[in-house]
Amino acid sequence: MVGWFEIPVNDMDRAKAFYEAVFKVEIKNVELDGLKMG
């Protein structure tokens, strides 16, 4: 099981939808020190 990995993206909403569909998981958006993460 993968716990964490980083993939830089230009369009967070598009990437989130893609990875949720591929991995069949829910990704929650988080912002930390001005960085958007999911």
mmCIF file as gemmi writes it, N, C-alpha and C atoms, coordinates in Angstrom:
data_model
loop_
_atom_site.group_PDB
_atom_site.id
_atom_site.type_symbol
_atom_site.label_atom_id
_atom_site.label_alt_id
_atom_site.label_comp_id
_atom_site.label_asym_id
_atom_site.label_entity_id
_atom_site.label_seq_id
_atom_site.pdbx_PDB_ins_code
_atom_site.Cartn_x
_atom_site.Cartn_y
_atom_site.Cartn_z
_atom_site.occupancy
_atom_site.B_iso_or_equiv
_atom_site.pdbx_formal_charge
_atom_site.auth_seq_id
_atom_site.auth_asym_id
_atom_site.pdbx_PDB_model_num
ATOM 1 N N . MET Axp A 1 ? 0.839 -1.174 0 1 0 ? 1 A 1
ATOM 2 C CA . MET Axp A 1 ? 0 0 0 1 0 ? 1 A 1
ATOM 3 C C . MET Axp A 1 ? 0.887 1.241 0 1 0 ? 1 A 1
ATOM 4 N N . VAL Axp A 2 ? 0.572 2.18 -0.877 1 0 ? 2 A 1
ATOM 5 C CA . VAL Axp A 2 ? 1.32 3.43 -0.942 1 0 ? 2 A 1
ATOM 6 C C . VAL Axp A 2 ? 0.695 4.419 0.03 1 0 ? 2 A 1
ATOM 7 N N . GLY Axp A 3 ? 1.503 5.038 0.85 1 0 ? 3 A 1
ATOM 8 C CA . GLY Axp A 3 ? 1.004 5.991 1.822 1 0 ? 3 A 1
ATOM 9 C C . GLY Axp A 3 ? 1.131 7.42 1.359 1 0 ? 3 A 1
ATOM 10 N N . TRP Axp A 4 ? 2.145 7.707 0.521 1 0 ? 4 A 1
ATOM 11 C CA . TRP Axp A 4 ? 2.369 9.087 0.105 1 0 ? 4 A 1
ATOM 12 C C . TRP Axp A 4 ? 3.235 9.116 -1.129 1 0 ? 4 A 1
ATOM 13 N N . PHE Axp A 5 ? 2.865 9.927 -2.089 1 0 ? 5 A 1
ATOM 14 C CA . PHE Axp A 5 ? 3.742 10.215 -3.215 1 0 ? 5 A 1
ATOM 15 C C . PHE Axp A 5 ? 3.393 11.579 -3.771 1 0 ? 5 A 1
ATOM 16 N N . GLU Axp A 6 ? 4.329 12.199 -4.453 1 0 ? 6 A 1
ATOM 17 C CA . GLU Axp A 6 ? 4.128 13.551 -4.969 1 0 ? 6 A 1
ATOM 18 C C . GLU Axp A 6 ? 4.232 13.564 -6.485 1 0 ? 6 A 1
ATOM 19 N N . ILE Axp A 7 ? 3.249 14.194 -7.112 1 0 ? 7 A 1
ATOM 20 C CA . ILE Axp A 7 ? 3.236 14.377 -8.555 1 0 ? 7 A 1
ATOM 21 C C . ILE Axp A 7 ? 2.844 15.829 -8.812 1 0 ? 7 A 1
ATOM 22 N N . PRO Axp A 8 ? 3.763 16.655 -9.305 1 0 ? 8 A 1
ATOM 23 C CA . PRO Axp A 8 ? 3.404 18.051 -9.584 1 0 ? 8 A 1
ATOM 24 C C . PRO Axp A 8 ? 2.351 18.143 -10.692 1 0 ? 8 A 1
ATOM 25 N N . VAL Axp A 9 ? 1.371 19.014 -10.518 1 0 ? 9 A 1
ATOM 26 C CA . VAL Axp A 9 ? 0.315 19.197 -11.523 1 0 ? 9 A 1
ATOM 27 C C . VAL Axp A 9 ? 0.036 20.685 -11.718 1 0 ? 9 A 1
ATOM 28 N N . ASN Axp A 10 ? -0.503 21.017 -12.877 1 0 ? 10 A 1
ATOM 29 C CA . ASN Axp A 10 ? -0.919 22.397 -13.157 1 0 ? 10 A 1
ATOM 30 C C . ASN Axp A 10 ? -2.392 22.607 -12.853 1 0 ? 10 A 1
ATOM 31 N N . ASP Axp A 11 ? -3.188 21.553 -12.936 1 0 ? 11 A 1
ATOM 32 C CA . ASP Axp A 11 ? -4.63 21.641 -12.726 1 0 ? 11 A 1
ATOM 33 C C . ASP Axp A 11 ? -5.027 20.625 -11.652 1 0 ? 11 A 1
ATOM 34 N N . MET Axp A 12 ? -5.12 21.096 -10.415 1 0 ? 12 A 1
ATOM 35 C CA . MET Axp A 12 ? -5.377 20.203 -9.286 1 0 ? 12 A 1
ATOM 36 C C . MET Axp A 12 ? -6.715 19.487 -9.405 1 0 ? 12 A 1
ATOM 37 N N . ASP Axp A 13 ? -7.764 20.191 -9.829 1 0 ? 13 A 1
ATOM 38 C CA . ASP Axp A 13 ? -9.076 19.551 -9.929 1 0 ? 13 A 1
ATOM 39 C C . ASP Axp A 13 ? -9.078 18.43 -10.962 1 0 ? 13 A 1
ATOM 40 N N . ARG Axp A 14 ? -8.431 18.665 -12.087 1 0 ? 14 A 1
ATOM 41 C CA . ARG Axp A 14 ? -8.351 17.647 -13.14 1 0 ? 14 A 1
ATOM 42 C C . ARG Axp A 14 ? -7.537 16.436 -12.661 1 0 ? 14 A 1
ATOM 43 N N . ALA Axp A 15 ? -6.407 16.703 -12.031 1 0 ? 15 A 1
ATOM 44 C CA . ALA Axp A 15 ? -5.561 15.622 -11.532 1 0 ? 15 A 1
ATOM 45 C C . ALA Axp A 15 ? -6.283 14.819 -10.453 1 0 ? 15 A 1
ATOM 46 N N . LYS Axp A 16 ? -6.973 15.524 -9.566 1 0 ? 16 A 1
ATOM 47 C CA . LYS Axp A 16 ? -7.715 14.863 -8.49 1 0 ? 16 A 1
ATOM 48 C C . LYS Axp A 16 ? -8.767 13.925 -9.071 1 0 ? 16 A 1
ATOM 49 N N . ALA Axp A 17 ? -9.539 14.406 -10.039 1 0 ? 17 A 1
ATOM 50 C CA . ALA Axp A 17 ? -10.568 13.562 -10.662 1 0 ? 17 A 1
ATOM 51 C C . ALA Axp A 17 ? -9.94 12.351 -11.347 1 0 ? 17 A 1
ATOM 52 N N . PHE Axp A 18 ? -8.835 12.557 -12.022 1 0 ? 18 A 1
ATOM 53 C CA . PHE Axp A 18 ? -8.153 11.457 -12.715 1 0 ? 18 A 1
ATOM 54 C C . PHE Axp A 18 ? -7.683 10.39 -11.727 1 0 ? 18 A 1
ATOM 55 N N . TYR Axp A 19 ? -6.951 10.8 -10.69 1 0 ? 19 A 1
ATOM 56 C CA . TYR Axp A 19 ? -6.395 9.825 -9.751 1 0 ? 19 A 1
ATOM 57 C C . TYR Axp A 19 ? -7.475 9.169 -8.886 1 0 ? 19 A 1
ATOM 58 N N . GLU Axp A 20 ? -8.543 9.869 -8.603 1 0 ? 20 A 1
ATOM 59 C CA . GLU Axp A 20 ? -9.648 9.238 -7.886 1 0 ? 20 A 1
ATOM 60 C C . GLU Axp A 20 ? -10.267 8.128 -8.735 1 0 ? 20 A 1
ATOM 61 N N . ALA Axp A 21 ? -10.403 8.376 -10.036 1 0 ? 21 A 1
ATOM 62 C CA . ALA Axp A 21 ? -10.976 7.359 -10.93 1 0 ? 21 A 1
ATOM 63 C C . ALA Axp A 21 ? -10.031 6.184 -11.107 1 0 ? 21 A 1
ATOM 64 N N . VAL Axp A 22 ? -8.748 6.46 -11.28 1 0 ? 22 A 1
ATOM 65 C CA . VAL Axp A 22 ? -7.764 5.396 -11.526 1 0 ? 22 A 1
ATOM 66 C C . VAL Axp A 22 ? -7.588 4.51 -10.294 1 0 ? 22 A 1
ATOM 67 N N . PHE Axp A 23 ? -7.419 5.128 -9.12 1 0 ? 23 A 1
ATOM 68 C CA . PHE Axp A 23 ? -7.124 4.372 -7.907 1 0 ? 23 A 1
ATOM 69 C C . PHE Axp A 23 ? -8.355 4.033 -7.079 1 0 ? 23 A 1
ATOM 70 N N . LYS Axp A 24 ? -9.543 4.518 -7.506 1 0 ? 24 A 1
ATOM 71 C CA . LYS Axp A 24 ? -10.789 4.237 -6.796 1 0 ? 24 A 1
ATOM 72 C C . LYS Axp A 24 ? -10.696 4.64 -5.321 1 0 ? 24 A 1
ATOM 73 N N . VAL Axp A 25 ? -10.192 5.866 -5.088 1 0 ? 25 A 1
ATOM 74 C CA . VAL Axp A 25 ? -10.077 6.416 -3.733 1 0 ? 25 A 1
ATOM 75 C C . VAL Axp A 25 ? -10.603 7.846 -3.73 1 0 ? 25 A 1
ATOM 76 N N . GLU Axp A 26 ? -10.91 8.346 -2.554 1 0 ? 26 A 1
ATOM 77 C CA . GLU Axp A 26 ? -11.29 9.756 -2.417 1 0 ? 26 A 1
ATOM 78 C C . GLU Axp A 26 ? -10.056 10.536 -1.996 1 0 ? 26 A 1
ATOM 79 N N . ILE Axp A 27 ? -9.754 11.599 -2.711 1 0 ? 27 A 1
ATOM 80 C CA . ILE Axp A 27 ? -8.608 12.449 -2.393 1 0 ? 27 A 1
ATOM 81 C C . ILE Axp A 27 ? -9.141 13.751 -1.81 1 0 ? 27 A 1
ATOM 82 N N . LYS Axp A 28 ? -8.683 14.1 -0.637 1 0 ? 28 A 1
ATOM 83 C CA . LYS Axp A 28 ? -9.112 15.338 0.017 1 0 ? 28 A 1
ATOM 84 C C . LYS Axp A 28 ? -8.092 16.433 -0.276 1 0 ? 28 A 1
ATOM 85 N N . ASN Axp A 29 ? -8.588 17.609 -0.652 1 0 ? 29 A 1
ATOM 86 C CA . ASN Axp A 29 ? -7.705 18.745 -0.899 1 0 ? 29 A 1
ATOM 87 C C . ASN Axp A 29 ? -7.257 19.348 0.424 1 0 ? 29 A 1
ATOM 88 N N . VAL Axp A 30 ? -5.971 19.71 0.487 1 0 ? 30 A 1
ATOM 89 C CA . VAL Axp A 30 ? -5.38 20.297 1.674 1 0 ? 30 A 1
ATOM 90 C C . VAL Axp A 30 ? -4.476 21.443 1.208 1 0 ? 30 A 1
ATOM 91 N N . GLU Axp A 31 ? -4.402 22.507 1.993 1 0 ? 31 A 1
ATOM 92 C CA . GLU Axp A 31 ? -3.466 23.577 1.68 1 0 ? 31 A 1
ATOM 93 C C . GLU Axp A 31 ? -2.534 23.753 2.875 1 0 ? 31 A 1
ATOM 94 N N . LEU Axp A 32 ? -1.228 23.744 2.61 1 0 ? 32 A 1
ATOM 95 C CA . LEU Axp A 32 ? -0.228 23.848 3.667 1 0 ? 32 A 1
ATOM 96 C C . LEU Axp A 32 ? 0.832 24.846 3.222 1 0 ? 32 A 1
ATOM 97 N N . ASP Axp A 33 ? 0.985 25.916 3.95 1 0 ? 33 A 1
ATOM 98 C CA . ASP Axp A 33 ? 1.96 26.955 3.624 1 0 ? 33 A 1
ATOM 99 C C . ASP Axp A 33 ? 1.838 27.437 2.183 1 0 ? 33 A 1
ATOM 100 N N . GLY Axp A 34 ? 0.607 27.598 1.712 1 0 ? 34 A 1
ATOM 101 C CA . GLY Axp A 34 ? 0.355 28.09 0.366 1 0 ? 34 A 1
ATOM 102 C C . GLY Axp A 34 ? 0.454 27.058 -0.729 1 0 ? 34 A 1
ATOM 103 N N . LEU Axp A 35 ? 0.756 25.817 -0.378 1 0 ? 35 A 1
ATOM 104 C CA . LEU Axp A 35 ? 0.832 24.729 -1.368 1 0 ? 35 A 1
ATOM 105 C C . LEU Axp A 35 ? -0.452 23.918 -1.339 1 0 ? 35 A 1
ATOM 106 N N . LYS Axp A 36 ? -1.045 23.714 -2.497 1 0 ? 36 A 1
ATOM 107 C CA . LYS Axp A 36 ? -2.245 22.874 -2.589 1 0 ? 36 A 1
ATOM 108 C C . LYS Axp A 36 ? -1.796 21.426 -2.759 1 0 ? 36 A 1
ATOM 109 N N . MET Axp A 37 ? -2.387 20.565 -1.946 1 0 ? 37 A 1
ATOM 110 C CA . MET Axp A 37 ? -2.055 19.146 -2.002 1 0 ? 37 A 1
ATOM 111 C C . MET Axp A 37 ? -3.346 18.344 -1.913 1 0 ? 37 A 1
ATOM 112 N N . GLY Axp A 38 ? -3.26 17.096 -2.318 1 0 ? 38 A 1
ATOM 113 C CA . GLY Axp A 38 ? -4.413 16.222 -2.207 1 0 ? 38 A 1
ATOM 114 C C . GLY Axp A 38 ? -3.979 14.852 -1.762 1 0 ? 38 A 1
